[in-house]
Structures are given as structure tokens and as C-alpha cells.
Amino acid sequence: MSVSIKTVETKADLKAFVKFPLDLYKDCPYYVPNLYQDELSTLDETKNPMGKYSKSRKFLAYKDGKVAGRVIAIINEIANRDWNHAEVRFGWMDFIDDKEVSKALIEAVVAFGKEHGMTQISGPLGFTDFDNEGCVVEGFDDISSFMLKYNYPYYGEHFEALGFGKANDWLEYRIYVPDAVPDKVSRAAALISERYNLHIRKISKKEVKKENYGEKLFDLINRTYCNLYDFTVFPPDVVDYYIDTFLGVLDLKYVTLVEDAEGKLIALAISMPSIAHAVKKGRGYLFPFGWWHLLKSMYLKHEDALELMLIAVDPEYQNRGVHAMLFNEIIPNLIEGGFKYGESNAEMETNTKVQNIWNLYRKEFKRRRRVFSKEI
């Protein structure tokens, strides 16, 4: 039976879109779903402010009367302006191992892109870099972190068969917590602090609101990452959305800041105890028992891993060893908390500045993910 493509238009369609990977990966030990309610919010253009800066359309593929795949076509107008290209992105793409299905989904995205004058298709990418991006092409035998999504090995094979080539690769590492702060790190932290008159700042939730630390964090993130592949600079209303989404659930014990003498934010490191196994137990749902697994993992008995969500250093202070101040503060917290290792975020393979940091610790390569691209 041939594949049919349906545009997502109703609430029922959207629920089918969000639930599809739960069925596709129900027997996969490595897949960690997104939280169901968060997905509904992200994919609702009336709730996600990136809807004002993007054009998008969601598609479901059906075969033999069942959902066989899904994808979103996204035209990110901020990224297209800043990077001077006419790109339609494909994101949230999942499909059964059937090349007819993957071809039909990509053709739907291409048609949407051409409808709006686009000349290039790239993905997997989201509305912003805080969404899921990249297709796993190496490292399929380990559980995903909560922030970074897993996919079956056949995905990359399908994209290559459809004529896509490599646009960008990210690497992921597992970094083991040492028994103590390495002497090289502690000495460097003291030297850098004195030389540039920098200090560590820990903040409370009250201070986040009172001193506008949410805006300060995202201003630094924009300045740090604006030149990295296809990065979307966050507008103020998108910043507010992410502040409401993320800062409320972060344990600020694992948020470390570096400021200069005038109180300007110079560097930050944001981590969180992994909730991957807890989310997997609840299959992404908070009810009936998913909330208990999450609370237990976050506050009662955490998992072995800490997710290293992001590190940002002001461009003016990069290559000056400021990261030593961050890790001189972070490592004792990890030791005290009993964590065994940290899961790095996805790092561009060309970002040797970050990868060199991990050379100070015992580490192992975990996964490679790729964005594919081609002209249309």
C-alpha cells in the first residue's frame, strides 16, 4: 500500500504526532522520550514564541492505515537572515524503516520550502538550538541523555539514500568525576581569578528574578554561540519563554557563574542531575506515576549522571582559562553529590576549545550526531 501524507491540523493530529515515537521506540532500551506536555507546548505556535519568527508545517505519514512517520518543515527567518541562506529545516523526523516513508516525508518538506522560495533543506534541526537537532550516526549502544535524542541506525542510511550530505557534526562525551579537583585546575582557577579580578557567583531563585539573571544568562549565551553553525540568536520574548520553561526546574546548586569586578557575567556552566531513566520509566508522561519517578530522581535519589547542559564564556575571555574557575567550583559539588560521571552536551567536532577541556579528565567518546543538507 502506498504512503499518504497528511498535514497536522487538529488537536488529535498533534497528539498522534507527539505519540508516534513512543510506539516506534517502545522496545528500544536507549531511547528517552521528551516530556509529553512540553512537546505539546513547543509544537503549539500560539504558545511557542518562535512561531512569530518562523513558518512551519507538520506532517504525518500513513501506511497500511497506521502512522508510519512524522516531520516538521521549519523556515527559521532569524537564522536565514543572519546566515544569509534560504533554508527549510526538517525536524522532529521519525519514521519506520521504509524508504518510501522517509522519501514521502522529505518530499513534503521540500514542497513546503519551495512554496516559500527556499533553495536548501537541512536537518534534523528545530526552531532553535534548544530543540532536538542532529541525527545519531555513531554510538547506538548507550542510553540517550534527556536533552539529546536517540535514533535508530537506519535514519542516516535513509538520508544518504535521499541525496543528503554532511553539513555539521557534533560529538558527545562521558566525563568521569575525579576523586578531587586536579591540581592544574585549582592552580589555574586561583591565577585567573587574581589576574582578571573575577569571582564565582552562586544565585538563588529570588536573585534570578530580582537581578534579571535570566536575561543576563541568555545574553551571554547569544554572545558566546552566535558564530556557531546555524545558531539562532534568541529574541527577548523567546528568552522569556525559555526562562519560564527551564529556570523554574533547575537546581541552582548546579548553576555556576563567573563575574568580573563590576558584576558583568563572564562565564557560566549549567548542569542538572540526569532524569533520563526517570522519564523513560514514565514514557514521557507525568501521570499517573511519571511525576513520582521525576521527583525521586531529582530530589531523593539521583542517577549516576549529571547532564552538562551548556558552558558559555564571553568571547573576550575565551582562551584565558576561565573554565578552570567553573570546574574548580563544580567538581566538589559532584563529588559531594556522589555523581559518577557527566554527560556532555553535543559539541561541534570543530570546537576544540571545549573538547580540550575534557582532556584534563578521564573521558570516553559516546556518540556522534549529524545535520544533513542538500540543495532543492
Residue pairs with C-beta under 8 A, 6 or more apart in sequence:
1 63
1 64
2 63
2 100
3 61
3 62
3 63
3 68
3 98
3 100
3 101
3 104
4 61
4 62
4 63
5 59
5 60
5 61
5 62
5 104
5 105
5 107
5 108
6 13
6 59
6 60
6 61
6 62
7 13
7 57
7 58
7 59
8 14
8 16
8 17
8 57
8 58
8 59
8 60
13 58
13 60
14 40
14 43
14 44
14 58
15 40
16 60
16 67
17 43
17 58
17 60
17 70
17 92
18 36
18 39
18 40
18 43
19 36
20 60
20 67
20 69
20 70
20 94
21 31
21 33
21 70
21 94
22 33
22 283
22 284
23 67
24 94
24 96
25 31
25 33
25 150
28 150
28 152
29 143
30 140
30 141
30 142
30 143
30 144
30 150
31 144
31 149
31 150
31 280
32 143
32 144
32 145
32 146
32 149
32 150
32 276
32 279
32 280
33 279
33 280
33 283
33 284
34 132
34 149
34 284
35 279
35 284
35 286
36 284
36 285
36 286
37 286
38 245
39 284
41 47
41 48
42 48
42 127
42 131
43 58
43 72
43 92
45 51
45 56
48 127
48 241
49 235
49 237
49 238
49 240
49 241
50 76
50 127
50 128
50 238
52 237
53 76
53 77
53 78
53 235
53 238
54 74
54 75
54 76
54 77
54 127
55 74
55 75
55 77
55 116
56 72
56 73
56 74
56 75
56 127
57 72
57 73
57 112
58 70
58 71
58 72
58 73
58 92
59 70
59 71
59 72
59 73
59 105
59 108
59 109
60 67
60 69
60 70
61 67
61 68
61 69
61 70
61 71
61 95
61 101
61 104
61 105
62 68
63 96
63 98
63 100
63 101
68 95
68 96
68 98
68 101
69 93
69 94
69 95
69 96
69 101
69 102
69 104
69 105
70 92
70 93
70 94
70 95
70 105
71 90
71 91
71 92
71 93
71 94
71 95
71 105
71 106
71 108
71 109
72 90
72 91
72 92
72 93
73 88
73 89
73 90
73 108
73 109
73 112
73 113
74 88
74 89
74 90
74 91
74 125
74 126
74 127
75 87
75 88
75 89
75 112
75 113
75 116
75 118
76 87
76 89
76 125
76 127
76 128
76 232
78 232
78 233
78 235
79 87
79 230
79 231
79 232
80 86
80 87
82 226
82 232
82 233
83 230
85 119
85 120
86 117
86 118
86 119
86 120
87 113
87 118
87 119
87 120
87 121
87 122
87 230
87 373
88 109
88 110
88 112
88 113
88 116
88 118
88 120
88 121
88 122
88 376
89 121
89 122
89 123
89 125
89 126
90 105
90 106
90 109
90 121
90 122
90 123
90 124
90 125
91 123
91 124
91 125
91 126
91 127
91 131
91 132
91 133
92 124
92 126
92 132
93 105
93 123
93 124
93 155
94 151
95 101
95 102
95 105
95 155
95 158
97 152
97 154
99 158
99 161
102 158
102 159
102 162
103 162
106 121
106 162
109 121
109 123
110 121
110 376
113 120
113 121
113 376
114 376
118 376
119 375
119 376
120 373
120 374
120 375
120 376
121 373
121 374
121 376
122 167
122 230
122 371
122 372
122 373
123 133
123 135
123 371
123 372
123 373
124 132
124 133
124 134
124 135
124 371
124 372
125 131
125 133
125 230
125 371
126 132
126 133
127 232
128 232
128 234
128 238
129 225
129 231
129 232
130 242
132 148
132 149
133 346
133 369
133 371
134 148
134 170
134 346
134 369
134 370
134 371
135 151
135 155
135 156
135 159
135 369
135 370
135 371
135 372
136 150
136 151
136 153
136 155
136 156
136 367
136 368
136 369
137 156
137 169
137 368
137 369
137 370
138 367
138 368
139 172
139 365
139 366
139 367
139 368
140 150
140 152
140 153
142 366
142 367
143 150
143 276
143 277
143 280
144 150
144 276
145 172
145 274
145 276
145 305
145 307
145 343
146 274
146 275
146 276
146 279
146 307
147 307
147 309
147 345
148 172
148 345
148 346
148 367
148 369
156 370
156 372
159 372
160 372
162 374
163 374
164 372
164 373
164 374
165 372
165 373
165 374
166 370
166 371
166 372
166 373
167 229
167 370
167 371
167 372
167 373
168 229
168 230
168 348
168 370
168 371
169 348
169 349
169 368
169 369
169 370
169 371
170 346
170 347
170 348
170 349
170 368
170 369
170 370
171 346
171 347
171 348
171 349
171 355
171 365
171 367
171 368
172 343
172 344
172 345
172 346
172 347
172 365
172 366
172 367
172 368
172 369
173 344
173 347
173 355
173 358
173 363
173 364
173 365
173 366
174 305
174 341
174 342
174 343
174 344
174 363
174 364
174 366
175 308
175 341
175 342
175 344
175 358
175 361
175 362
175 363
176 340
176 341
176 361
176 362
176 363
177 331
177 334
177 335
177 339
177 340
177 341
177 342
178 331
178 335
178 361
178 362
179 335
180 331
180 335
181 327
181 328
181 331
181 332
182 360
182 361
184 360
185 324
185 327
185 328
185 331
185 360
186 324
186 328
188 321
188 324
189 324
189 325
189 327
189 328
191 321
192 198
192 320
192 321
192 322
192 324
192 325
193 199
193 325
196 260
196 317
196 320
196 322
197 260
197 261
198 258
198 259
198 260
198 261
198 266
198 322
198 325
199 258
199 259
199 261
200 256
200 257
200 258
200 325
200 329
201 257
201 258
201 259
202 252
202 253
202 255
202 256
202 257
203 211
203 213
203 252
203 255
203 257
204 252
205 247
205 252
207 213
208 214
208 247
208 252
213 265
214 239
214 240
214 243
214 247
215 236
215 239
215 243
216 265
217 265
217 268
217 270
218 234
218 239
218 242
218 243
219 265
220 265
220 266
220 267
220 268
220 312
220 314
221 234
221 310
221 312
222 233
222 234
223 312
223 314
223 315
224 312
224 313
224 314
224 315
225 231
225 312
226 233
228 348
228 351
229 348
229 371
230 371
234 242
249 272
250 270
250 272
251 272
251 273
251 298
253 333
254 270
254 271
254 272
254 273
254 306
254 330
254 333
255 268
255 269
255 270
255 271
256 268
256 269
256 326
256 329
256 330
257 265
257 267
257 268
258 265
258 266
258 267
258 268
258 322
258 325
258 326
259 265
259 266
260 266
265 314
266 313
266 314
266 317
266 322
267 311
267 312
267 313
267 314
267 317
267 322
267 323
267 325
267 326
268 310
268 311
268 312
268 326
269 308
269 310
269 311
269 326
269 327
269 330
270 309
270 310
270 311
271 306
271 307
271 308
271 309
271 330
271 342
272 306
272 307
272 309
273 297
273 298
273 302
273 303
273 305
273 306
273 307
273 337
273 339
274 297
274 302
274 303
274 304
274 305
274 306
274 307
274 343
275 294
275 297
275 298
275 303
276 303
276 305
276 307
277 297
277 303
278 290
278 293
278 294
278 296
278 297
278 298
278 303
279 290
279 293
279 294
281 289
281 290
281 293
282 289
282 290
282 291
282 293
282 294
283 290
284 290
286 294
297 303
302 337
302 338
302 339
304 339
304 340
304 341
305 339
305 340
305 341
305 342
305 343
306 334
306 337
306 339
306 341
306 342
306 343
307 342
307 343
307 345
308 342
308 343
308 344
308 345
309 345
310 345
311 323
311 326
311 354
311 357
313 322
313 323
318 353
319 353
323 357
327 357
334 342
343 366
344 358
344 366
346 369
347 354
347 355
349 368
